[in-house]
Amino acid sequence: MSHLFSNGEREGYIMVVEDSRSQAMMLKSLLKKHDYEVRDFENGVTALEAARKEAPILIISDVVMPEMDGYEFCEKVKSSRELREIPFILLTTLQDSMDIIKGLQAGSDNFITKPFDPKYLLSRINYLLANRELRDQGTSDLVLEIMFNGQKYAINSERKQILDLLLSVYENAIQQNHQLMEAQSELRRSNEHLLTLNRDLEAFSYTISHDLRTPLNHISMSAQLLYQHYMDKLDEAGASYVETIHSTTRSMAEMINDLLQFSRTGTINIHPQPIDLSEMCLKVMQWIHQDNPDRKIEIKVEENMSLNADHSLLLVVVKNLLGNAWKYTSKTENPVIRVYHIKKDNETVFCVSDNGAGFEQARASNLFTPFVRLHTQEDFPRTGVGLATAKRIIERHGGKIWAEGETGKGASFFFTVA
């Protein structure tokens, strides 16, 4: 049994067997702070040789190590007449129930899971050292046979050793369960706080956007009246200023509408129903085409595509995806827009593709970030909110949306719904 010398140092040394230098340094630092002499080794082979030359008072060993793992090292220590009484602690992730059987077969006294709690580790060390002299009590030379997962195992460990090991596993499980419950409680509080912040942000966005409409409408109306009634009295520069005011307010009105739509999609209730997606896409393309009826473009919509979704929200998604395809093919010769579906991993995936301007695939994730654009406003005017809105709607339906493209060779937008 270990004891303290007058200078505060303890008799004997603790052997740490750990191939990770950072883990070994952490253990050494912890134990030295509590007046233990520590010697560390990188694997079971060198540690066993050292133990036979000078026995430690306790061994702490990792399980996964080169040359000789922790179980084999423990078994060799416990089968040695000179070393068998040394308390042995295994450090393990303890993710497999077979770890306990292997530990019992090897004769381990304790399991400590990684990452370990310093206070808990020290308490187990103190317990094992304090009870080392009681190891002879209640010992048994009988082999204990147990059944586990339909297979028989022979356990040679002493009864008290088995009890200590199982109690340490049980105690560790309780500790981890307590930590898990605390983490779940903290996560629940964080989620509630996040939901509150999101609601506040959406309410703020809605209020600001809604309140901006009135002064913007006044500016737009004033610009139109100025253009209609005073255009003949303005010089070329003045007329240009009026046109700039008019086009800028129109652009800002679009941005406000998109922002309002984006904020609403986070709170509006979803009412799924069967939808003929093919028919919806054809109608949306008719609406879009009305703005530029002379434009020549080939539209290919696969027949009989259907899904269950909220009609009004899915309509927003289709308008955004087809509107994007229409816009980014405006400078393409022989433009083509296709809508079709594929089966992938037992899941129906819908796709809207075009042969337009495309984008750099490395920047694909930025497409769905509000107000982030991959093209200049001069080349393709847009607010940059439409795809973010589509993503939010698809995710609220339990689906996902992603994009694939190449600069100058078009883009494809894929989405699923649950």
C-alpha positions in Angstrom: 0.0 0.0 0.0 1.3 3.4 -0.9 2.0 6.2 1.6 3.4 9.7 1.7 7.0 10.5 2.6 7.7 13.5 4.9 8.5 15.7 1.9 5.0 15.0 0.4 6.1 12.6 -2.3 4.4 9.2 -2.5 6.2 5.9 -2.4 6.5 4.1 -5.8 5.4 5.3 -9.2 2.4 5.2 -11.4 3.0 3.7 -14.9 1.2 5.5 -17.8 1.1 3.6 -21.0 -0.2 5.8 -23.8 1.0 6.1 -27.5 -0.6 9.6 -27.8 2.0 12.1 -26.5 -0.7 14.7 -25.8 -2.7 12.3 -23.7 0.4 11.1 -21.9 1.5 14.6 -21.1 -2.0 15.4 -19.8 -2.0 12.4 -17.5 1.5 13.1 -16.2 0.7 16.7 -15.5 -2.5 15.7 -13.6 -0.8 13.1 -11.5 2.3 15.1 -10.7 0.1 17.9 -9.3 -1.1 15.4 -6.8 2.4 14.3 -5.7 2.5 11.0 -7.8 5.7 10.0 -9.5 4.9 9.1 -13.1 6.7 7.2 -15.7 5.2 7.0 -19.2 5.7 4.4 -22.0 4.4 4.4 -25.6 3.4 0.7 -25.8 2.7 -2.5 -23.7 6.0 -4.2 -24.7 8.4 -1.6 -23.3 6.0 -1.0 -20.3 6.0 -4.7 -19.4 9.8 -4.9 -19.5 10.0 -1.9 -17.2 7.4 -3.2 -14.8 9.3 -6.5 -14.4 12.4 -4.5 -13.5 10.7 -2.2 -11.1 7.0 -2.8 -10.3 4.7 0.3 -10.3 2.1 0.9 -7.6 -0.6 1.3 -10.3 -0.9 1.1 -14.1 -3.0 3.3 -16.4 -3.0 2.0 -19.9 -4.7 3.0 -23.2 -6.4 0.2 -25.1 -5.5 0.9 -28.7 -1.7 0.8 -29.0 0.9 -0.5 -31.4 2.8 -3.8 -30.9 0.7 -4.8 -27.8 -2.7 -3.4 -27.0 -4.0 -2.6 -23.6 -6.0 -5.9 -23.1 -3.0 -8.1 -23.9 -0.8 -5.9 -21.7 -3.2 -6.2 -18.8 -3.5 -9.9 -19.3 0.2 -10.4 -19.1 0.5 -8.2 -16.0 -2.3 -10.1 -14.2 -0.9 -13.5 -15.2 2.5 -12.6 -13.6 3.0 -13.7 -10.0 5.1 -10.6 -9.3 2.8 -8.1 -10.9 -0.7 -9.5 -10.5 -1.6 -7.5 -7.4 -0.9 -4.1 -9.2 -4.2 -2.2 -9.8 -4.8 -1.8 -13.5 -6.9 0.9 -15.1 -7.8 0.7 -18.8 -8.5 3.9 -20.7 -11.0 3.3 -23.5 -13.9 4.9 -25.4 -16.1 2.0 -24.2 -18.2 2.1 -27.3 -18.6 -1.6 -27.7 -20.1 -3.9 -25.1 -17.4 -6.4 -25.9 -14.9 -4.0 -24.3 -16.3 -5.0 -20.9 -15.9 -8.7 -21.6 -12.3 -8.2 -22.9 -11.6 -6.1 -19.8 -12.9 -8.9 -17.5 -11.0 -11.5 -19.3 -7.8 -9.5 -19.1 -8.3 -8.9 -15.4 -8.6 -5.1 -15.4 -9.6 -3.4 -12.2 -11.3 -0.3 -13.7 -12.4 1.3 -16.9 -12.0 5.0 -17.4 -13.7 6.4 -20.6 -12.1 9.0 -22.8 -12.2 11.9 -22.5 -11.8 11.3 -18.8 -12.9 13.5 -15.9 -9.8 14.3 -13.9 -11.6 14.3 -10.5 -13.2 10.9 -11.3 -9.8 9.4 -12.4 -8.1 10.6 -9.2 -10.9 9.2 -7.1 -10.5 5.7 -8.8 -6.8 5.8 -8.3 -7.1 6.7 -4.6 -9.7 4.0 -4.2 -7.6 1.3 -5.8 -4.5 2.2 -4.0 -6.3 2.4 -0.6 -7.9 -1.1 -1.1 -4.8 -2.8 -2.6 -4.0 -4.6 0.7 -7.6 -6.0 0.7 -7.1 -7.8 -2.6 -6.4 -11.1 -0.8 -9.8 -11.0 0.9 -12.6 -12.8 -1.0 -10.3 -14.1 -3.7 -11.2 -17.2 -5.7 -9.2 -19.5 -7.9 -12.3 -20.7 -9.6 -12.9 -19.8 -13.2 -16.2 -18.0 -13.7 -18.1 -18.8 -16.8 -20.6 -16.2 -18.2 -22.9 -16.1 -21.3 -22.9 -13.0 -23.4 -24.6 -12.5 -26.8 -25.0 -16.3 -26.9 -21.4 -17.1 -26.4 -19.6 -18.5 -23.3 -16.6 -16.6 -21.8 -14.2 -17.7 -19.0 -13.4 -15.0 -16.5 -10.3 -15.6 -14.3 -10.5 -12.3 -12.4 -11.1 -12.3 -8.6 -14.6 -11.6 -7.4 -13.7 -8.3 -5.9 -11.8 -7.3 -9.0 -14.9 -8.2 -11.1 -17.1 -6.2 -8.8 -14.8 -3.2 -8.9 -14.7 -3.3 -12.7 -18.5 -3.6 -13.1 -19.1 -0.9 -10.6 -16.7 1.4 -12.4 -18.5 0.8 -15.7 -21.9 1.4 -14.0 -20.6 4.5 -12.2 -19.2 5.8 -15.5 -22.5 5.1 -17.3 -24.4 7.1 -14.7 -21.9 10.0 -14.9 -22.1 10.0 -18.7 -25.9 9.8 -18.6 -25.9 12.8 -16.2 -23.7 14.7 -18.5 -25.9 13.8 -21.5 -29.0 15.0 -19.6 -27.3 18.3 -18.8 -26.2 18.7 -22.4 -29.8 18.0 -23.6 -31.2 20.5 -21.2 -28.6 23.1 -22.4 -29.4 22.3 -26.0 -33.1 22.7 -25.3 -32.6 26.1 -23.7 -30.4 27.1 -26.7 -33.0 26.0 -29.2 -35.7 27.9 -27.4 -33.5 31.0 -27.3 -32.7 30.6 -31.0 -36.4 30.1 -31.9 -37.2 33.3 -30.0 -34.4 35.2 -31.8 -35.6 33.9 -35.2 -39.1 34.9 -34.5 -37.9 38.4 -33.4 -35.7 38.7 -36.5 -38.5 37.7 -38.8 -41.0 40.1 -37.1 -38.4 42.8 -37.4 -37.7 42.0 -41.1 -41.5 42.0 -41.8 -42.1 45.3 -39.9 -39.2 47.1 -41.5 -40.1 45.9 -45.0 -43.7 46.7 -44.6 -43.0 50.2 -43.2 -40.6 50.9 -46.0 -43.3 50.4 -48.6 -45.2 53.6 -47.8 -42.4 56.2 -48.3 -41.1 54.2 -51.2 -44.5 54.3 -52.9 -44.5 58.1 -52.4 -41.1 58.4 -54.0 -42.1 56.2 -56.9 -45.4 58.0 -57.5 -43.7 61.4 -57.3 -41.1 60.2 -59.9 -43.9 59.0 -62.2 -45.8 62.3 -61.9 -42.7 64.3 -62.5 -42.0 62.2 -65.6 -45.6 62.6 -66.9 -46.2 66.3 -66.3 -42.8 68.0 -66.3 -40.7 65.9 -68.7 -40.9 68.6 -71.4 -39.5 71.1 -69.0 -36.5 69.1 -68.0 -33.2 69.0 -69.8 -31.5 65.7 -70.7 -29.7 65.5 -67.4 -32.9 66.1 -65.4 -34.8 63.5 -67.4 -32.0 61.0 -66.7 -32.2 61.7 -63.0 -36.0 61.1 -63.0 -35.5 57.8 -64.8 -32.8 56.8 -62.3 -35.1 57.5 -59.4 -37.9 55.5 -61.0 -35.7 52.4 -61.8 -34.1 52.5 -58.4 -37.4 52.6 -56.5 -38.7 49.7 -58.7 -35.6 47.7 -57.8 -36.0 48.5 -54.1 -39.7 47.5 -54.2 -38.7 44.1 -55.6 -36.2 43.7 -52.8 -38.8 44.6 -50.2 -41.3 42.1 -51.7 -38.7 39.4 -51.7 -37.7 40.1 -48.1 -41.3 40.0 -47.0 -41.8 36.7 -48.7 -38.6 35.3 -47.2 -39.7 36.4 -43.7 -43.2 34.9 -44.1 -41.9 31.5 -45.2 -40.5 30.8 -41.8 -43.8 31.1 -39.9 -46.6 30.3 -42.4 -48.4 27.1 -41.7 -47.9 24.3 -44.2 -50.9 22.4 -45.7 -49.6 19.6 -48.0 -51.8 18.4 -50.8 -51.4 16.4 -54.1 -49.9 18.7 -56.7 -49.5 18.3 -60.5 -46.0 19.7 -60.7 -45.9 19.4 -64.5 -49.0 21.6 -64.9 -47.7 24.1 -62.3 -44.4 24.5 -64.2 -46.2 25.1 -67.5 -48.5 27.7 -66.0 -45.6 29.5 -64.4 -43.7 29.6 -67.7 -46.7 31.0 -69.4 -46.8 33.9 -66.9 -43.1 34.5 -67.2 -43.3 34.4 -71.0 -46.0 37.1 -71.0 -43.4 39.7 -69.9 -41.4 39.0 -73.1 -43.7 37.3 -75.6 -41.2 37.7 -78.5 -38.4 35.8 -76.9 -37.6 32.5 -78.5 -36.9 29.7 -75.9 -37.5 26.0 -75.7 -39.3 24.7 -72.7 -39.3 21.0 -71.9 -41.5 19.9 -69.0 -41.8 16.2 -68.2 -45.4 15.0 -68.1 -47.2 13.6 -65.1 -44.8 14.8 -62.3 -46.6 15.0 -59.0 -45.8 15.4 -55.3 -47.4 16.4 -52.0 -46.6 19.9 -50.8 -48.2 23.2 -49.8 -49.5 24.6 -53.1 -48.8 28.3 -52.4 -45.3 27.7 -51.0 -44.3 25.3 -53.8 -45.5 27.9 -56.3 -43.0 30.3 -54.8 -40.2 27.7 -55.3 -41.2 27.0 -58.9 -41.5 30.7 -59.7 -38.0 31.3 -58.3 -36.3 28.3 -60.0 -38.0 28.9 -63.4 -37.5 32.7 -63.1 -33.8 32.1 -62.5 -33.5 29.8 -65.5 -35.4 32.3 -67.7 -33.2 35.2 -66.6 -29.8 33.4 -66.9 -30.5 32.1 -70.4 -31.4 35.6 -71.7 -27.9 35.9 -73.3 -27.7 32.4 -74.6 -28.2 31.3 -78.2 -30.9 28.6 -78.5 -31.9 28.7 -74.8 -33.4 25.6 -73.3 -35.1 25.1 -69.9 -35.9 21.5 -68.8 -38.0 20.3 -65.8 -37.8 16.6 -65.1 -37.4 14.0 -62.3 -35.0 11.2 -61.5 -34.9 8.4 -59.0 -31.9 8.4 -56.7 -31.5 6.1 -53.6 -35.2 5.3 -53.6 -36.0 9.1 -53.5 -37.7 11.2 -56.1 -35.5 14.2 -57.1 -36.9 17.0 -59.2 -34.7 19.1 -61.4 -34.9 22.5 -63.2 -32.0 22.8 -65.6 -30.9 25.4 -68.2 -28.1 26.0 -70.7 -27.5 29.6 -69.5 -24.7 31.5 -67.8 -24.1 28.9 -65.1 -21.8 29.4 -62.1 -18.6 28.2 -60.5 -19.4 24.9 -58.7 -17.0 25.8 -55.9 -19.4 28.7 -55.0 -22.6 26.7 -55.2 -23.4 26.9 -51.5 -23.5 30.7 -51.7 -26.4 30.5 -54.1 -28.8 30.0 -51.2 -27.5 32.8 -48.9 -29.8 35.8 -48.8 -28.5 38.8 -50.8 -25.4 36.9 -52.0 -25.1 37.0 -55.8 -22.7 35.2 -58.1 -23.3 37.6 -61.0 -23.2 41.4 -61.3 -26.4 43.4 -61.0 -25.6 44.9 -64.5 -25.4 41.5 -66.1 -28.4 39.9 -64.4 -30.4 42.2 -62.1 -31.9 40.4 -59.1 -32.2 40.8 -55.3 -30.5 37.6 -54.4 -33.3 36.4 -52.0 -35.3 34.1 -54.2 -33.1 31.0 -53.9 -32.8 31.5 -50.1 -36.6 31.6 -49.9 -36.8 28.4 -52.0 -34.4 26.7 -49.7 -36.3 27.6 -46.6 -39.6 26.4 -48.2 -38.1 23.0 -49.3 -36.5 22.5 -45.9 -39.8 23.2 -44.1 -41.2 20.4 -46.3 -38.5 18.1 -44.9 -36.6 18.1 -48.2 -33.3 19.4 -49.5 -32.2 21.6 -52.4 -28.8 21.8 -54.1 -27.3 23.1 -57.4 -24.8 21.9 -59.9 -23.4 24.1 -62.7 -20.5 25.3 -64.8 -19.7 28.8 -66.0 -21.0 29.3 -69.5 -22.6 25.8 -69.6 -25.8 26.2 -67.6 -27.1 25.2 -64.2 -29.3 22.5 -62.6 -31.2 22.9 -59.4 -32.3 19.7 -57.7 -34.9 19.4 -54.9 -36.8 16.8 -52.9 -39.7 16.9 -50.5 -40.5 14.4 -47.7 
